Amino acid sequence: MARTRVRITPLLALSFSTALLLTATGCGGESDTSSSSSDADAAGKGTGPVVVATTSWEGAFAKAAGAEDVTVIVPESVQHAPDYDPKPSDLAAVADADFVLYAPFEPYAEKFKEAAGGDAELVEVNLDNDADKAKAEVTRLGKMFGTEDTAAEWITSFDTEYGKLQKDLKSAWPDGKAPTVVAQVFSAWSAKLARAEVVGTYGPEAVTAKQLSDLSKKKPRLVLDNVHMTTGTVLPDSGARQVGIVNYPDKDLDLLTVYKNAATTLEKAMNAS
């Protein structure tokens, strides 16, 4: 098994000649916690799998499961990850991995399979932030990585925080009643977090005229849109407040932060006049 190197920076336009000089640059406004491969190697602390994840979403699942050396291919700045066109340097990173994590809906998955050759284990990840499904995936990956204890610890902390978020959101219900919502299918997990009443779903295809009419008749208080696949205002003139739900973690690959951010967004939306 390859030695542990903490490296979670997306590989953006990295050439073979500069790979060893890589320093973390990041794509967001948060402070960068990455270290160079040479620094981490010199430390020589512990062993663990080298994981390459196509996006920060897969990467966050890997980190929650206990992986420490996680490289993310698609830059954080790419809002719709399937649109990304892998570079030769991306494929080179795949070749050095012990595990390559990808989602079946990503069009570049086949390229990564070819680049991995026979050394890396290809793992198809179920990208769903539904709490039960997320915990099951973290458990599965922990078993693959040999980090079951770390995965179990994460799940324990997740359950505690998730329960607190649900309690806080219930306290924020308007007039003490669960809000009625329409949710994009990949944002339905956030409705479950808020214990909202889902009166309809849409997507991933664009909303048709009939769907628009049917959903509007449900008179939802909120529309939980998917910011990564948004098609604009979903129910115009319905009176429903549209809320953008983010599925992908930031470059720190903290999956729990996705739930915390969603809870903050939902609480504000429920209490907006």
Buried (B, 14 or more C-beta within 10 A) or exposed (E): EEBBBBBBBBBBEBEEEEBEEBEBEBBEEEEBEBBBBEEBEEEEEEEBBBBBBBBBBBBBBBBBBBBBBBBBBBBBEBEEBBEBEBBEBBBBBBBBBBBBBBBEEBEBBEBBBEBBEEEBBBBEBEBBBBBEEBBBBBBBBBEBBEBBEBBBBBBEEBEEBBEEBBEBBEEBBEEEEBBBBBBBEBBBBBBBBBEBBBBBBBBEEEBEEEBBEBBBEBEBBBBBBBBBBBBEEBBEEBEBBBBBBBBBBBBBBBBBBBBBBBBEBBBEBBEEE
